[in-house]
Amino acid sequence: MHPQDEEKMAFITETANYCYRVMPFGLKNAGATYQRLMNKIFHDQIGRCLEVYVDDMVVKSGEVSAHVHHLAEVFRALRQHRMRLNPEKCVFGVSGGKFLGFMLSSRGIESNPDKCQAILEMKSPGTLKEVQRFIERFGTHVIVGVSMGGKDVLYIRQEDTSHLGPRTVQKLLEDTANMKFTDSAGNHSLASEDLCKEKVVSLNIFIDLLLWPFCMFCWKQKIIIIKNNQKVYHSEWLKTIDSEPDAISMFLLPLTSLLSGIGRSGYVSNALNFYLRYKPPIEDLHQFLDFQLPRQWAPLPSEIRVGSNRKHKVDSWIQFSASDPKLYINSIPVDVGNRPVVGLRLQLEGRSSDRLAIHLQHLTSLPKSLIFSDHAHVYLSCDSYSCNWHKKVKQNSISYICTAPVESDDSASIVTGAQLHVENKCLFLRLRFSKVIGYTLKKVPEWDQSSGPDMFSIMYEGIEKEIQQKGIGCLASLIQGDVTIGSASNCSSRPAPVRIPELLRFIGTEENNRGPKDTPGYWVVSGAKLFVQHEKICLRVKYSLFDFKGR
């Protein structure tokens, strides 16, 4: 250990403070530390006659006599730094061998047949964990080609005070570049009678370039010569491309294209496509794939039509002011069973769009890693009808909205149902919670960042309503997106009303959900609350993230 670094590796015990006099074993034998040591010891040999990666070394030569000289050079470096080789793992005088999983020979670098055979005999992954291990081991793409190159460029910059004309500067650049790229200044005869002054200047500049690494300023001509590397001649620069390339280009082929046409590969191809599209963390890939199930909104459109024929309860309504129409409340519970909810929204139902309901987006089936308790299901709501959470939608409103957060004290409970109900002219939200078994809370639950509609959307809705009422036209836009089974107002199985409902200006119908695009892609709803913003009833959702890696 270097004396100046000893205090940096000190540690405290009950009796005294200690520091290392030598490097700890774990730090000394670390791959990066060992590789730096190899690079330092064999600095003059690497790339010329030796290739080394950690503890794998290959001495390469074109001729036998040169090979003996190279071996002696490597042995001297080993002996100088008191390093030893394992005789059982050393082979000398061979025309080819294995290095880093490849075969090296006079033909070049080839694939190792043993490695290829292991891949051919590998069993196709059949479970989510096997797919995760497959991607961790092999990645998602195959490198089918690598090319290295660069750019050897010469620049000339003319100062404002320079007396040279544009043609002279252009000729100066061409002559200097010709000398650089033909690799010889002596090829240009100085004794020729037709030698122009620009060529003499170019030759002087080129000679000065031998002394300057990157940039040179010519005081007399007021120009700056710039080159992008320290090599003077182009041929010298070409020799450095293999060891010090300016750019490396790789040609990648996705594994999904290689799996096409292979039997029983659809499972792996589907998992790879999900991973390539959403890029979840590799450590969360197992659970991410487990949650990639079809989603749908509840209730379904057919259930809404059946419910619309029922008569509203007289007391299941609220009114924002004496001049506003009544907003009826659909108090029928929406229960999705033992299926996790991933989104919520408020929706206006009925032919007149005057009935408020809550819809739930859920997975159509239960993920394998998720297990619910059979008897731990309970509805929770704000139990106080005179709390400080009651808010008016408008200043002169005769009804209230309870904005208290509805969440369970048990962090293992998630939402599997919801209901709206009215008590004492106040709208309440009730949620059904189901308990999850065998979980670990991955992070602190978080509320979505949705803040309800902004002022621009409110102004746009007002303009759109005025245009439709006057019969000028109907504003509409068609946005292509993912197909979702559900009861949205733009669902193809349910025609959208021509006119904007009057009560829509009091209801925020934005969808609050999280899916695969929200990293890590397996959020579930664990709470919600109503809130008022810009004289609108909006919905805010709380999401939780569980870890089921023990399954």
N, C-alpha and C positions, 0 to 999 in steps of 0.2 A: 504494500500500500504506500502511495506517495505520502511523505510526512505532512504535506499541506492538506491532504484529504482525510487524514485519520480522524479529526474531530467531526467530520461530516458523517462518519459511520459510527459515532459513539452511541452508547445505550446506557440506560440507568437500571441499577439493581438496588435491592434493599440495603446492601452493605456499602457499595461504592459505584462510581461511574467508570465504565470501561470503553476502550476503543480498539478497533482491529489494527494489528500491525501488518497483516497480510490480507489480501482480498478474500471475502467470504466465498465458500465453495459455490453457492448458487449464483453469485455474480460473476465469479471467475469463469465458470463453465457455461455461461449464457451464450446462446448462438450468436448474438450481435457482438458481444465482447470477443469471442473466439475468432469471428470473421475479421474484425478489425485487426487483431493480432496477425492473422495470416496475410492480410493485405500489407501490413507494415513489414513483415519479414521478407515476403516475396514480391516486393514492390517492383524490382527490376526484372523479374521473370514472368509475372502474370501478363498474359496476352501475347508474349513472345514465344516462350517455350513451356509455359506452365499454365494450367487452369486449376483453380482451387475453390471449393465451396465447403466451408466449415472444415470437416476432417476428411473430405474426399479430394484427392490430388491426382492429376494426370499430367505427366511429362510428355510432350509431343515434339517430334522431330521428323524432318523429311528424309534424312540419311542416317545410316548407322553410326558413322563417325561423329556427326553432329549430336546424335542422341547420347553417346557416351559423354561428350563434353557438357551437354545440358544436365545429365544426371549428376555429374561431379559438381556442377554449379549449384544445384538444388541441395545436394548433401552438405556442401560447405555452409550454406545458409542454415540448414537444420542443426549442424554441429555448433555453429556460432551462437545460436540461441538455445542450445541444450534441449533440443526436441528429439523425441524418439519415434520410430515407426514400428508398427506391429508386423513382424515378418509373415505371419499367417495370412494377412490381408494384402500383401504386396505381390505384384506380378511384374516381371521385367521382360523386355525384349519381345513384346507381342505386337501384332499388326492391328489389333482392335480390342475393344473391351467395353464394359458397361460404365456409364457415368451419369448420375442423376436420373436414372430410369431410362436412359437412351443408349443405343449402340454407336460407338465411335469407331470408324475405320477409314481407310484411304478413300472410300466412296463418299464419305461425309457423315452426317448425323442421321441415324435411322431409328425407327421405333423398336422397342424391346419386345420380341415375340412373347416373352413370359407375361409382360404387363398386358399385352393385347389379349392373350388367352384368358387372363383373369377377368377382363371386362366382358368377353364373349360368354363366359360361363356364369357371370353374375346373375342372380335371380332378379326378376323384375319386381320392383316394390309394389306391395299390395295393401299397405296400410299407410295412414297419414304420417306416422313416425318414420316409417321406411322411406317415404317420399322426402321428408325433411332431411334424413341422413344422406339420401341420394343427391340432393341439391347441395348440401354442405360439402360433399366429397367431390362431385364432378362439376358443380356450377350449373349454369343455364346455357352456356355457349361453348363451342369448340373452336379453337384457333386453327384455321386452315391455311394461313399464310402470314408471313411476317416480312416486311421490307424496311430497309433502313436507308436513309439518305440525308441530304442537306442542301444548302445553297451557298455557293461561293460568290460573293457579290463585292463589287467595287463601286464606291460612291464618290462623287465630286460635288462639293458645295462651293458656290461662288459668293464672295462677300460683296456688299453694296459698293465698296470703294474699288473693286477690281476694274482694271482697264481692258480686260480681255472681252472680245465679242462672243456672241453665242456660238458661231461656227468654230471659233478657236477653242472654246471650252469643250465642244462636242468632239473636235479632232483630238484634243488633249486626252479626253476620257478614252477614246477608241485606241489611241496609241499606247497609253499606259495599260489598258486591259489586254491588248495584244501581247505586250511584253510579259504580263503576268500569266496569261493562259497558254502562251507558247513556251513558257518555262525558261526563257533565255533572253537576256538583254543584249547579248553579243550577236544575236541573229540579225540585228538591225545595224547596218553598216553606217558608221559615222563619217567615213571618208567619201561617201557619195556626194557628188556635186549638187544633186537635186534635193539634198537633205534640208528640210524646212526647219525653221526655228522652233516650231511647236514640237517636232520630234526630239530635238535636243532637250527642250524643257521636259518632255515626257520621260526621256532617259534619266535625267537628273532626279526627277520625282520618283521614278521606279527604284533607283539606287538608294534614295532616302528611305523608301518603304522597307528596305532590309533592316533598318535600324529602329523603326517605330513599330510597336506591336499592333495597334489598331488605328490610330489617327495621326495625321501629320499636317502641319500648316505651312504653306508656302508664302513667305512674307512678300516676296517680290511680285508674284502673280495674284496675291490676295485670294487664294483658294484653299479649301480643306479637302484632303484625301482621306476617305474612311473605308476600312475593310472590316468584314464581319468575323475574321479569325486572324490568328497570329501567323499563319503560314503565308509565306511570300509566293511560292509557286503553287500552281493549281495541282500539279501531280503530287506534291507533298500533302496537300489537303485531302486528296482522294484516298490516300493510305490510312487516314485517321477515321474514315466513315465507319468501319466495322467496330472499332473500339470506342469512338466518341462521336456517335451520329448526332446530327442536329434534330432529326425527327425519326420516330419509329411508328410505322403504320402496321396495324394488325387487321386481318380479315377474319371476322367472326361469323360462325354459322350457328343458329339456335338449335338446341337439341330437339325441339319439337319437329323440325323439318327432317331430322334423321329418323324419328320414330314413326313417321307416316308410312302406312302400309305394313307395319309390324303388328302381328296379332297381340291382343291383350295389352296394348300400350296406351289405350285411350285414357285410363285413369291417370297415368303419369303425365300425358300430354295436357290434360285438363288442369292438373295441379301446376305444371310449369307455366301455362298460359296465365293463370291467376297470379302467380308470383311475378312474372314479367310485367304484367299490367299494373299491379298495385305496389310492388316492391316492399312488402312487409319485412320487418327485421327477421333474420334467419332463425333466431332463437324462438320467435313467436309463430313460425310457419305452421307448426302442427295445429295449434288452436285456430289460426287464421283459416286454414283449409277446412277445419271442422265446422266453422260457422258460415261457410259459403254455400248456403242453402237458399232455395227460392223464398221470396218474401211476398206477403200479401197484406192488404188492409182489411181490418174487420170493423164493422160488419160488411158483408159482401153486398153488391148492388141489389141482388134479389131479395135479401133480407131487409134492405131499406125500403123497397117497394111495398113489402108486406106490412112493415111497420107504419108506413105513411097513411094506410087506410084506418088506423086506429084513431079514436078520438083522444084529444089532448086532455089531460087533467086540468081542471079549472085553476088549481093553485100552482101548477108547474109552468109558471111564466114570470118574466120580469119586464119592466118597462123603464126606459131611460128618462122619459119625461111624459107629461100629460098629452103632448101633441104627437109623440112617436108611437108607432105601432107596437103591439105586444110581441115579445120574443119568447116563444114557447120553448120549453126545455125537454129534450128527450131523456127521460130518467131511466130508461131501460139499461141495465148493466151490460157491458161488453166484456165477455169472458173468453179468453183464448186458450184456456186449459193450461197444461204443462208445456207451454211453448214460450220462449223468451220474447219479450217485446223490445223492439229496437227503434220505435218512433211513435210519436203522437201528433195529433192535429185536431183543431176545431173545424166543424163542418156545418153548413146550413142545409137542412133537408126539407122535404116536402115540396109540393107543387108551387107554393108561393115562397119557398126558401125562407120560411119564418120560424123554423124549428132548429134549435142549436143542439148538436150532438158532438160527442167525442169519438174519434176513430183511433184504432191502434194498428200499427204495422208490426208484424211478428214473423218469425220464421215458420215455414209450413211444417217443419218437423223438428224434433228435439236433437241437438248435437249430441254425439256420443259421449263427449267429455262432461256433459251437464246432467246432473242428477238432482231431482227435486225430492223434498220430503213429502210423504203421502198425506200428512195431516196438518202441516204448517201453512195454512192459507187463511188470510185475514184481510178484511176491508178496513182501511184507515182513512180518517178525514179530520178536519179541524172540529173539535168537540165543543168549542166555545162559540156562542152566537152573539157575544158582545165583546169580542176581542178587538185589539187595535189593528187587526189585519183587514178589516172591512173598508173597502174603498168604493167611491162613486165613480161611475164611468163619465158622467157629466156633472157639472156643478149643481144643476137643478134636477138631478136624477132622483127618482123615487125608489130606486132599487140599489142593492149593494153587490159587490163581488168580494168574496173571501180570498185574499191573496196569500194566505198562510202556506208555507211549503208543506207538502204531503210526502212524508218519507218515514221509513221504518227505523226504529232504534237498533234493530238487528242488521248489521252490515252484510249478513248473508242472505237477505231478502231482496228479491227483484220483482218488478211489476209484471203481472199476468192478467190484469183486468182493470177497468175504469168505469166510472159512472158520474154523471152530473145530476144534482138534485137541488131543489129550492126549499129553503126554510126561512120564514119570516122576511120574505122579500129579499133574500140574500142567496146568491148562487154559490154552491159549494162543489168542490172536486173531491171525489172518493176514489181511492186506488186499491186494487187487490194485490196483495203481496204473497209471494210463495218463497219458501226457504230453500236455499241451495245447500247440498251436502258435499263435504270434502273439498273445500276451496281454500285459496289464499288470495287475499286482496292485493292485487298487483300494484295499485297506486290509489291515492286518495280520490274518492268520487268527485266529479266535477260537473258543474252546471254548464249548459251550452251558452255560447256567446250571443245568441239571438236576442236582440233588443226590440223586437216588434217592428212594425212598419216605420219607415222613415218619412220625412215630410214630402219628399219627391213622389213616393208611391201614393201618398194620400192626395196630393195635388193632381196626380195623373188620373186616379180613380174618379175624382170630382169632374175633371174635364171629360173623361170617357162617358160618365153618366149623363152629363149635360148634352153631349153629342147624340147619344142614343135616344134621350127623351125628345129631342127636337127632330128626330128622324133624319139627321144628316147622314148617318152611316153607322157602321159598327166596326170598331177597331178590334183586330184579331191578329194573332201571330202564331205560327206553327213552329215549334222547336222540336227537333229530333232528339230523342233521348232513349234511355233504357225502358223497356217494356215492363210494367209492374201490374200485377193482378191486384185489383182493389176497387175502392168505391170513390175515387177522386172525381171531381166535377168534370175533368176532361177525359174521363174513361170512355172508350168507344161504345161500351154497352149502356151508357147513360147519357142522353143528349143534354148538352149544356143549355141553360136558358139564354134567350136572345137578349133580354134586358138584365142589367146588373141589379140584383136584389137590393131593395132599399136598406135592409138591415145589415148589408155587407160592410157598410161604413163603420159599424160598431164592432165587427168581429175580425180578428186577424186569423186568416185561414192558412198561414204558412205551415209547411210540413217541417217538423222537428225530428230528424232521424240521423242516425250514423250507420255507415256501411263499410265496405271494404276500402273505400278511398280514405277513410279516417283511420290513420295509423293508431294501433296495430291491426285494426279491422274486426275486432270481436267485442265491441261495446254492447252493453245491455242497459235498459232503462231501470233505474232504481228510485225514481221520485219525479215529482212534477209540481207545478203550482200555476195558478192563474195570476195575471197581473194586468194592470191598466196602463196604457201608453197612448198618447195622442187621441184620447177618447175612444180607445178600442180595447176590447177584451182579447188578450193574447195568452199564449201558453209557453211556459218555459220548462225544459226537461233536464233532469239530472241523470248522468250516465255513470256506470261503474264498470270496472275492468277486473275480471277474476283470472286467477292462474290455476289451471287444472293439470299441470304437467305431471302430477303424480299418477294420473290415470293410465 
